[in-house]
Amino acid sequence: MKELIEYIAKFIADSPDEVKVTEVEEEDRIVIRLEVAPDDKGKVIGREGRVAQAMRTLLRVGAVKRGVRAVLEIV
C-alpha cells in the first residue's frame, strides 16, 4: 500500500525526489504519512481535495483486500 501512494505522489509531484512515504502501525490501523515538497503540496491535495480523496479511496480498497484499516495523512 505504501508503494502505491509513493508511485502516485511521485508521478504528480514536480520534485519526485522529495516525496517520502512512511508506514506506521497504530493499534488497529495502518497510518501512511505522505510528505512532499512545499511547492507540490497543492498538486498532491488537488482542487477541493479531489486527488487526495482519490488516493485515500485507492488506499482503502487495498486495505480492505488485506483485511486491515488504513489512513492517509498528508504532512
N, C-alpha and C positions, 0 to 999 in steps of 0.2 A: 504494500500500500504506500509505503514511503517512496518507493521508486516511481510510482505513478504520479504522485504530486510533484516530485522533483522534475520529472520529464515534462510535465505540463508547464510548470513555472519557468524552467529554462527555455522552453520554446517561446514563451510570451515575453520574457524579460529581455531588455537591451543589454544587460550585463549578466549573462548566464553564469559567469564565474563567481558572482557574489550570492548566488542562490544557495541557501543552506536549509536542509530539512532534517529535523531530529524527531525521533520517535520515543515517547516515554509512556510506560505503562503505569497508570494510576488506578488503584482499586479495581473497578470493574470495567474499565475502558482504556483505550489507547488514544493518547493525545499526540497529534502530529503538528509540530510547530514549523511554520514556514517563515524564513527570514529572507528578505530581498533588499536590494539597494534602495535608498530613499526615493530615487527617481522612478523606480519600477513599481513601487507600491500601488500607485493608481492603476497601472496596467493589470496587475495581478488581481486587484479587487474588482476592477471593471466598472462600467457605468451602472450606477444603482446597485452595485454588488453582484452583478449577474455572473461574472466569471468566477468569483469566489463561491457563489452558491452552486454553480455547476461542478466545481471541484469538490465541494462538500457532498454533493449528490453522488458523484462517482466514488468517493471515498466510502460513503455509507453503503453503497451496493457491494463494494469489495469486502467490507466488514461483515455484512450480512452473510455473504458466501462462506466466510470463515467462522461465523458464529460469535462474533465479538461486536462491541460498540466502539466506534472511532469518531474522533472530533478533530477538526482542523482549526488551528489558531494561526492567524497571520500576525506576526510580531513586528 
